[in-house]
């Protein structure tokens, strides 16, 4: 390891030193020459000024790395020069050493308070001056390394902000595209009306609600889906599922089949089985989804429903009672060859069917407890006199108030109002 006297020269040879140019300021030309001679062994560029004003002009045009200035000078003193440099835009920090014969501690403190970095007492000892400059070089190397890293951090933050803005735009567009996949307009029939609710918790969600047109106008398929997880991956899966449940031909829609040349709707249990087989075969993912699928026969007033891990559908009977439907079932996409069962439910005029995701039942009450099925049933009953769209709006408003608009999961719901055959 080189001795302290050689630290600057070693840095100069390796290109690691921070101090390359030193400005010496003294109104005595003799003192300037003596200081230059003592600093020549360091191999640095030395410039000189005989007044504070001249030094300030030099610093503004081509700032040095270090200023070595006498304190007492006519006109602009060394400390005045130091203060002027601290307020000037020089492009980098200039280390400032005052040469002084002042020895009182209060004068030294004053100089430090006014911006000086260090002091060298007159008469100047060469070894001490070299040691002080070596110390200054170490400090400036650290300062400039920190400045470099801060610039890198700032540049990285700007890049992150730009990427975040791009991502926000992409997610907003993805949200619009996903909203286009979800059925939002009501379906109106002589015997019934169907309304839909979909509210993702983030930009995009993993829920899906919709309908399937079946073989006759008085038969319709209704579904609610909740893909595991949140965010973009879940949303991409819902897009794929939407494609599997859309279209008027069996090769386009897994809820349809062709029997003796006719397109017919599959049994709800069969729909779940076909989706399970197709999902496991065509999508490699750790995600799965829950689903409830119902075939509504409006003419007969009958539901046939299959439940695949989705929350239990609720029926609000015309008399005011709320019934839970289904036994649960396995989610889709977990187990090959999983078996699913369908069950039948009779509808009477005035009955209302709600198929909902767990975002509704897992909403929080003010005390932190989950709303649960009983809480949702209470809200369903309380708003049961409202027409379909307004009932869903009322549920959404109440849940928003309970959760301060901060939902932990997506909200989705299908509401069937059965009026009875005309």
Beta strands, then each sheet from edge to edge (+ up, - down):
strand 1: 21-25
strand 2: 45-49
strand 3: 66-70
strand 4: 95-100
strand 5: 118-121
strand 6: 187-188
strand 7: 192-199
strand 8: 207-213
strand 9: 219-227
strand 10: 256-259
strand 11: 262-265
strand 12: 289-297
strand 13: 302-308
strand 14: 314-316
strand 15: 322-324
strand 16: 342-346
strand 17: 352-356
strand 18: 411-418
sheet 1: 2+ 1+ 3+ 4+ 5+
sheet 2: 6+ 7- 18+ 17- 14+ 15-
sheet 3: 8+ 9- 12+ 13- 16+
sheet 4: 10+ 11-
end
